[in-house]
Amino acid sequence: MASSSTPPLSAKTPGILRRAATPAPGIVHLGLGNFHRAHQAVYTDAAITSRGGDWGIIGVSSRSSALPDAMHAQDMLYTVVEISPEGSTFSVPQVHTDAFVAARNPDRVIAAIGDAATRIVSLTVTENGYNYTPATGSLNLQDPAVQHDLANCISPGTPIGQIVRGLQRRARTHAEPVTVLSCDNLADNGHHTQRLVREFASMLPAAEAAETLAWIDSHVSFPSSMVDRIVPATTDQYRMLVAEQRGYADLIPVPAEPFTMWIVEDNFIAGRPAWEAGGAVFSSDVASYEQLKVRLLNGTHSLIAYLGALSGAATIPESVTQTHIELAARSVLKNEYLPSVSVPAGVDVDAYEEQLFSRWRNTALGHRTSQVGSDGSVKLRQRIPLPALQMLDDGRIPQLLALTTAAYLSCIAPLGGFNPGTHAEAMEDPARPLLAGLAARSRSGRELAGMVLGDHHLLGEELAQRTDFIERTGQLIDIIHSSGPLAAIADASDPSPHAAIGSTQ
Ligand code: CS2
């Protein structure tokens, strides 16, 4: 840690400010976390440096006050630490104008979104933050937080509720248009967000619903965007590094890999920063980039995380450098994810694959398997069903997608007597209580897979009908439980004894 004599980071830190003043706010960001601070904030900083504009960011965190408090204590500054085996580089974005906690200041969120000066409301609230049902893609009306927000117009707690209430404030007070920009790993995230916002609005009392929907349809745009940068959790290691190498104490540095990418649909109804100055690419083909990334990167990442955790690997590099896991990862990427993707023009898939493996092998980053493995119930729904269904329709069992599912369930919902290890136990998942309850009632992996995928539609309604996929997932759970992840990888890589399963559908 920094010693007590290390001065705290602040606007007075010598040489830290690159601009006389942070511009006035034009963006309200929901989900003030590490990813936002190492991604959109960095692009916004470059845009303001190069072209100016009132694009300061008001950062809103949903419940925790740790980041807003530290941001205020440090005059809204923090360090992005770019980590690679060759060394580290440091930068301090100067874009945030304010930061606060939504749960403590619900009206402030509505006021910020409703403010005429706000021209973009952006989100990094994770796949889990949209309060929707992964199986159907619709707003989860059983969720008490959604019910609360529909009934209560002054203290919304869900991002979708906050956005709709903020948009209603705009409609009533000045009617200036605004863009809602999702930066989460969801296929077609612009339409996804628009659909949920409209669904929420349509559940309001009839006259209010009609008015709100009409206003949203004519005053709000919802571009899609594909975001990419590996950003692990902050640890004392990074605080120490900053203190040693920069000479100030930063409570909230953000570690990030050197690689960064942002592909954005250029559909901003009220203007936008010149994010291209930071390397963002504006494209009409975001959907292909999103598919490529959510499947090849995120999908393969899940397999590496779950098999790694089950093999005792604390980090992604420790996992992917085990030969059998690397082979499984290459195979799922090439043979099961890639055929389902329409590769964007100009992308060289072989080079993309090699780049992914070298990013995953970045040992200096220490990206934890438990971090990537968290929220699998929401993430896998985005990653697995479409490629799996496509292969099943072609008469082939997606062995490694079934293995990813089996490894996930073995981590989160182990059957009695099986210990998945500390890294699996550290994974958080909103479905953990449900899945653990189902595991407690199952006598085998087959039963568990039947209940989770078949009865509870964890991977959607269509895959719930595919008994061949469910059966294979169940077998692989049983192999993981009886003989370990290595045996399951071998079995999934050479599945000939199970060929008959393909004919059960
Ligand atoms: C990861 C992502 O946690 C996960 O599921 O796959 O956070 C991944 O690191 C980022 O999407 C990289 O851009």
Boltz pocket constraint, residues with backbone or C-beta under 6 A from the ligand:
constraints:
  - pocket:
      binder: B
      contacts: [[A, 185], [A, 227], [A, 228], [A, 229], [A, 230], [A, 231], [A, 297], [A, 298], [A, 301], [A, 302], [A, 371], [A, 372], [A, 373], [A, 374], [A, 379]]
      max_distance: 6.0
